[in-house]
Amino acid sequence: MKTSPILAAAIAAACLGAPAFASTAPSITVDFRASDLQSQPGRGALEARLEAAAEDVCRATGLRGLDRRAAESRCQEQTLQQALDALYSDEYAQFDGREGRITVASAER
């Protein structure tokens, strides 16, 4: 059986393009400085930035009304908690003049 060049090209493109269709969770990187962690206003501002990032990565698509709001709210809560856990883990507890970053990734996707 002879394979047409067009069919062979289509199969090759489908195989090479498969990773592009893989589902990846949306994410946002939030950069911060050690000084952000050294005062209550600094921590509050950083936590507000993390919360805004969680809202951005948790925008639900394909849902409407209360289902959408419930899905977004659940995702935002879980995503923000993961970001705060990472921020206040031992890795960041001993900051002294260094910069850091937290990647806020959707917990639901």
MARROLO-212043 format. One record per residue (C-alpha): residue in one letter; x, y, z. Coordinates in Angstrom, 2 decimals, m for minus. Each point is the difference from the previous one (the first is absolute). Layout:
N
+---+---------+---------+---------+
: r :      c1 :      c2 :      c3 :
+---+---------+---------+---------+
: A :       X :       Y :       Z :
...
+---+---------+---------+---------+
//
This chain:
109
+---+---------+---------+---------+
: r :      c1 :      c2 :      c3 :
+---+---------+---------+---------+
: M :    0.00 :    0.00 :    0.00 :
: K :    1.34 :    3.39 :   m1.00 :
: T :   m0.38 :    2.97 :    2.38 :
: S :   m0.68 :    3.34 :   m1.58 :
: P :    2.41 :    2.82 :    0.87 :
: I :   m2.91 :    2.13 :    1.25 :
: L :   m1.19 :   m2.75 :    2.36 :
: A :    3.54 :   m0.56 :    1.27 :
: A :    0.44 :    3.72 :    0.63 :
: A :   m3.34 :    0.18 :    1.86 :
: I :    0.94 :   m2.92 :    2.23 :
: A :    3.41 :    1.49 :    0.72 :
: A :   m1.54 :    3.37 :    0.85 :
: A :   m2.52 :   m1.63 :    2.32 :
: C :    2.72 :   m1.92 :    1.81 :
: L :    2.28 :    3.01 :    0.35 :
: G :   m2.83 :    2.29 :    1.02 :
: A :   m1.41 :   m2.23 :    2.73 :
: P :    1.84 :    1.68 :    2.89 :
: A :   m1.49 :    3.33 :   m1.04 :
: F :   m3.43 :   m1.38 :    0.84 :
: A :    1.04 :   m1.28 :    3.42 :
: S :   m1.91 :    1.70 :    2.80 :
: T :    2.20 :    2.18 :    2.17 :
: A :   m1.13 :    2.01 :    2.96 :
: P :    0.21 :    3.74 :   m0.51 :
: S :    2.56 :    1.67 :    2.23 :
: I :    1.32 :    3.41 :    0.97 :
: T :    3.35 :    0.70 :    1.63 :
: V :    0.00 :    2.54 :    2.83 :
: D :    3.41 :    1.46 :    0.82 :
: F :    0.75 :    1.44 :    3.43 :
: R :    2.83 :    1.25 :    2.17 :
: A :    0.98 :   m0.94 :    3.51 :
: S :   m1.07 :    3.47 :    1.12 :
: D :   m3.58 :   m0.92 :   m1.02 :
: L :    0.01 :   m2.58 :    2.78 :
: Q :    1.49 :    2.21 :    2.71 :
: S :   m3.07 :    2.12 :    0.78 :
: Q :   m3.72 :   m0.59 :    0.36 :
: P :   m0.87 :    2.47 :   m2.81 :
: G :    2.58 :   m1.68 :   m2.27 :
: R :   m1.38 :   m3.48 :    0.71 :
: G :   m3.54 :    1.27 :   m0.52 :
: A :    0.90 :    1.53 :   m3.38 :
: L :    1.79 :   m3.18 :   m1.09 :
: E :   m2.93 :   m2.17 :    1.09 :
: A :   m2.36 :    2.30 :   m1.95 :
: R :    2.17 :   m0.49 :   m3.09 :
: L :   m0.14 :   m3.78 :    0.50 :
: E :   m3.78 :    0.18 :    0.39 :
: A :   m0.32 :    2.02 :   m3.23 :
: A :    2.17 :   m2.56 :   m1.79 :
: A :   m2.20 :   m2.84 :    1.32 :
: E :   m3.07 :    1.81 :   m1.33 :
: D :    1.62 :    0.38 :   m3.41 :
: V :    1.06 :   m3.65 :   m0.37 :
: C :   m3.35 :   m1.31 :    1.24 :
: R :   m2.28 :    1.63 :   m2.54 :
: A :   m2.41 :   m2.77 :   m0.96 :
: T :   m0.88 :   m0.47 :   m3.63 :
: G :   m2.89 :   m2.02 :   m1.31 :
: L :   m2.12 :    0.53 :    3.10 :
: R :   m2.70 :    2.56 :    0.72 :
: G :   m1.77 :    1.50 :    2.94 :
: L :    0.32 :   m1.52 :    3.45 :
: D :    1.94 :   m3.03 :   m1.28 :
: R :    2.67 :    2.29 :   m1.38 :
: R :    0.20 :    2.09 :    3.16 :
: A :    0.18 :   m3.10 :    2.21 :
: A :    2.77 :   m1.54 :   m2.12 :
: E :    1.97 :    3.25 :   m0.04 :
: S :   m0.40 :    0.52 :    3.74 :
: R :    1.10 :   m3.54 :    0.83 :
: C :    2.99 :    0.27 :   m2.33 :
: Q :    1.02 :    3.41 :    1.35 :
: E :   m0.14 :   m1.18 :    3.60 :
: Q :    2.11 :   m3.10 :   m0.67 :
: T :    2.43 :    1.82 :   m2.27 :
: L :    0.53 :    2.86 :    2.44 :
: Q :    0.56 :   m2.44 :    2.86 :
: Q :    2.65 :   m1.84 :   m2.03 :
: A :    1.75 :    3.30 :   m0.77 :
: L :   m0.08 :    1.10 :    3.65 :
: D :    1.28 :   m3.39 :    1.14 :
: A :    2.91 :    0.34 :   m2.43 :
: L :    0.66 :    3.58 :    1.08 :
: Y :    0.10 :   m0.75 :    3.70 :
: S :    1.81 :   m3.34 :   m0.27 :
: D :    3.45 :   m0.44 :    1.50 :
: E :    1.52 :    0.76 :   m3.40 :
: Y :   m1.05 :    3.65 :    0.32 :
: A :    0.10 :    0.39 :    3.80 :
: Q :    3.67 :    1.06 :    0.07 :
: F :   m0.07 :    2.72 :   m2.64 :
: D :    2.74 :    2.58 :    0.42 :
: G :    0.33 :    2.44 :   m2.90 :
: R :   m0.91 :   m2.54 :   m2.64 :
: E :   m2.69 :    0.02 :   m2.60 :
: G :   m2.46 :   m2.82 :   m0.47 :
: R :   m2.84 :   m1.09 :   m2.17 :
: I :   m3.12 :   m2.01 :    0.46 :
: T :   m1.69 :   m1.67 :   m2.94 :
: V :   m3.74 :    0.15 :    0.46 :
: A :   m1.52 :   m2.87 :   m2.00 :
: S :   m3.63 :   m0.98 :   m0.19 :
: A :   m0.75 :   m2.79 :    2.46 :
: E :   m3.04 :   m1.14 :   m2.00 :
: R :    1.31 :   m0.62 :   m3.50 :
+---+---------+---------+---------+
//
